[in-house]
């Protein structure tokens, strides 16, 4: 189980996210102002799937009517998927795969991703 609270750093500022729900294969952590929500979920079946999701919620200007604000959401998530029943790959191999993807997402590559390059 992930510790409570969790911490994420956005734009150089650490955000503390206390646990707000817990299940057998899921946990949710939320900032006190609701602006950030971190979710960790696991599904097991033909394929085992683990997902970490960070959502940011904010209120911003309506481009069609600047006198009114609208709610906006953005989400970044990481998915690890492999054969069901933890077969075919060792936990070390799966960890190495995760580390390779997170290392690939350097600042330069994230800028390209956000810029919709491929």
N, C-alpha and C positions, 0 to 999 in steps of 0.2 A: 504494500500500500504506500502511496506517495505521502510524504509528511504534510502536516497541516501547520501553518499555511505554506503555499507555494509562492515563489517570487519570480517575476519576469521583468526584464529591463526593456523599456520602449523609449526611444529617443534619448537614451542616456539616463533615464529616470527609472529607478526600481519601483515596481508595483507589487504590493502585498496582496495576495489572493487567498483569503481563508476558504476552507472547505465549506460548501453549502449543501452538498448531497454526496452520498456514497452508496454504492451498490456492490453486488458480488463482482461484477466486471466493469464498473464505471465509477468515476468520481468527477465532481464539478467544483471548481474554485472560482470565486467572484470577488472583484474589488468592491469595497464598501459603497462606492458611488455607482456601481453597475457598469462602468465604462469598459471593463475588461473581464472576459470569462474564459477560463481555461478548462477544457474538458478532456478527460482521458477515458477511452473506451476500448474494450476487447470483445471480439466475437470469435467463436470457435465453431467450426463446421468442416465442410469440404476444404475450405481455406481458412487459415487462422489470420485474423486481421486485428491490428492494434492501431488506434488513431489518437493523435494528440492534436487538439485544435485550440487556437487562440483567437478569440473574437473581440473586436473593438466596436463599441457602440458610441455614437455621438449625435449631437443635434447640429445641423448646419443650414445654411441659406438654401432656399428653394430657388433654383435657377430660372424658373418661370414666373415666380412671384417673390422677389427679394424681401418683401415685407413679412413673409411667413417662413418659418423654419420647418425643416423636415428631419425625421430620424434617419440615420445612415448606419449601416453595419458593414464591416469588412472582416474577413476571416482568412487566416493562414493555417494550414494543417499539414501534418506529416502522417503518412500511412505506411505501415509495415505489413506486408501480406506475404504469406508463404503457405506451403502445403498444410492441410489440416493434421491435427494430432502431433504437431512438432516433429514431423518426419522429414527426412531428406536433407535438412540443414541443422547444424549444431547451433546452439545459442551464440557461440563465439562468431560463427560465420554470419549470423543475422546481425549481431552487434557491429561487425566489420562493415557490412553493407550499409547500415544506418550511419556509421561514422563517415563513410565515403560520400554519401549524399549530403550530409550536413557540411562536410569540408568543401564540397563542390559549390555550395551556396555561399561563396565568398561575396564580399560587398560588390565587386564588379559584376558577378553573375546575377546577383539579386537585382541590380540596376537594370540589367538586360531583360530579366524576367518581367519586372514591373513595366518596362518599356515595350513589352510584347514581342521581343526578338525571339527567334528560334533557330 
